[in-house]
Amino acid sequence: ACHGVANKVVGPAYTEVAARYAGQADAETRLAAKVKAGGQGTWGAIPMPPHTQLKDDDIRRLVKWILSGAQAQ
């Protein structure tokens, strides 16, 4: 409900996230930590809530999907 694949909703579009972190060797680790802990300020004033209920493997799978362009499977 907070992110669209190609369109900003509350947070940035997944394609924007992928573009911002493209080519960064630590992108997957950094983004997984942000998904788990939440954060504020990277994309504006609206905070992203933490997703501590998600398993680490699920977060890594989600982040890989986002960084790969968030295409339908």
N, C-alpha and C positions, 0 to 999 in steps of 0.2 A: 504494500500500500504506500510505501514511502519512495520507491524508486521505480522508474519505468526502464525498459530496455533501451529505448532511443530517445525518450522524452523525460525531462525533469518533472518530478511530481513534488514531493516535499524536499527530497534530497536529489542529488544529481542523477542523470541517466547512467546506466551501467556502461554505456559506450563512452561517456565522458570520463568515467573512472578509469576505464581501460586505456584511454588516450593519455590521461595525465600520468599514469604509472608505466606506460610503455617503455621498455628498455631498461628499467630499473631492476637490478639484480635482486634486491631485497623486497620487491613489491609484494610478493605473495605473503611473506612473513609479516610485513608491516600491516597489510590490509586485514589479514586474519586477526591480528591483535586488536585492530580498530573495531572489527565486527564483534569480537568477544567482549571488549571493554566499553565500547561506545566512544563517543567523543564529540567535540564541538570546535568550530573555528576553521577547519580545513576547507569547508564548502560554504561557509556563512555562519550566521548566528544560531540557526536552528540546530539543536543537539541531536545526535543519533543515539538512541538508547542502547544500552548493552544487551547483548544476546547471549547471556551466560547459560541459558537453557539448552543451547545447541552444543552438540558434541564437536570436539576439535576436528575430527575427520570430516564432518559435514561442513564445517566452516571452511576448511581447506578446499573441499570440493566446490563449494559456492564461489570462493575467491578465484579458483582456477577458471571456472566458467565465466566469471565477470571479466577477468584479464584476457581470456581468449576471444572476447567480443560479444559474449552473452547471446549467442545464437541458439535458436530452438534445436533440440536434439531429436 
